[in-house]
Amino acid sequence: MSAIDDLTGELARLPGIGRKTALRLTYHLLRQPAEQSRRLADALVALTERVHPCTRCHNLTEAPLCAICADPRRDGALVCVVEQPSDIASIERSGEFRGRYHVLGGRLSPLDGVGPDDLTIDGLLSRLSPEGVQEVILATNPSLEGDATALYLQRQLAGRVGRVTRIARGLPVGGDLEYADGVTIAQALTARREM
């Protein structure tokens, strides 16, 4: 295999990048000054060498604790459980959540061989008492596996924490009923609240 094929193959493994796009990216990199490609390579090496899971919440960080866990202004009594570190960025963009997080590292999926021992559930349970956690918000994805993970966590957390809640699901702001699927509309109706 040539160097072009090698890089194209590696780029094609990235999510959302097909073989055609990977080839375009490869040729783009070849047209750039060699120094730019070296910077990209150095950044990838630094990423793999320096970034690791936070020792408390399993978010990605270069320090022992991530910036959120290290921030004394965050409410330690409120923990939001997510599947992946990228989910934290989505919630943080809202600017509404001031608690802390716990990253599971995936979701239960027996068909894919992912069970409770493959996730960081024990780490979550061990945080409850020492940190004075009063509420756990389950923010797993609205899928069959995400719902099964939330149900499993709810059972594990019962009696160990004051409140276990689940993020609401329904229609997005600016969405039209005409284009929403039946499950989304049903969930929006179920999660309705007083005005």
C-alpha positions, -999 to +999 in steps of 0.1 A: +000+000+000+011+035-007+013+064+018-017+079+001-037+047+006-025+044+042-036+079+052-069+077+032-077+044+050-070+059+084-090+090+077-119+069+064-121+053+099-132+086+114-169+090+121-187+108+092-158+105+069-163+082+039-136+070+015-142+099-010-139+125+017-108+108+032-092+109-003-100+146-007-085+153+028-054+134+019-049+153-013-056+186+005-028+178+030-004+170+002-010+205-013-002+222+020+033+230+032+050+201+048+052+221+081+014+221+083+012+183+080+039+180+107+018+202+130-012+180+124+009+149+132+023+165+163-011+175+175-024+139+170+006+125+189+001+150+218-036+142+219-029+105+224-001+111+249-016+138+271-053+134+272-068+108+296-100+103+316-106+125+346-100+105+378-134+115+392-159+118+363-141+102+333-144+134+312-114+139+290-086+161+304-049+167+305-049+172+343-058+147+370-092+164+374-111+180+345-119+217+346-155+210+357-146+187+386-118+212+397-142+242+396-153+249+432-183+269+419-199+238+404-227+221+425-214+188+437-248+177+450-260+175+414-245+150+390-255+145+353-247+111+339-239+110+302-227+083+278-197+100+262-174+131+270-188+148+238-222+148+255-208+171+282-200+197+256-236+196+243-250+202+277-225+229+286-234+249+255-269+254+270-253+274+299-281+260+322-264+232+341-241+241+371-236+207+385-210+180+378-209+151+354-202+114+352-192+098+319-203+062+315-180+055+285-209+040+265-243+024+271-256-010+278-258-031+246-259-068+251-259-075+214-226-056+212-212-073+243-214-042+265-226-050+300-226-030+333-190-040+340-179-023+308-192+011+319-180+033+348-211+026+369-191+015+400-172+048+398-206+067+398-219+047+428-187+053+448-190+091+443-225+094+458-218+095+496-183+111+497-194+140+474-228+145+491-247+139+458-284+146+463-297+143+427-285+123+397-298+133+363-297+105+337-289+121+303-284+090+282-294+091+246-331+085+236-325+051+221-333+016+231-299+011+246-299+046+262-333+039+278-321+005+290-290+021+305-311+047+323-335+021+337-306+000+349-290+031+366-323+041+382-324+006+398-288+008+410-293+043+424-326+036+442-321+043+479-286+056+475-295+092+464-324+115+471-336+120+435-330+102+402-344+122+373-342+118+335-338+146+310-371+154+292-375+145+255-398+159+229-399+185+202-370+207+195-374+245+196-383+257+162-394+222+151-427+216+132-452+190+144-457+182+107-422+168+105-419+151+139-422+113+142-449+097+163-425+086+191-412+122+195-447+136+197-457+110+222-428+118+244-435+155+241-471+149+252-460+128+282-434+153+293-458+183+291-459+207+320-481+235+334-478+270+318 
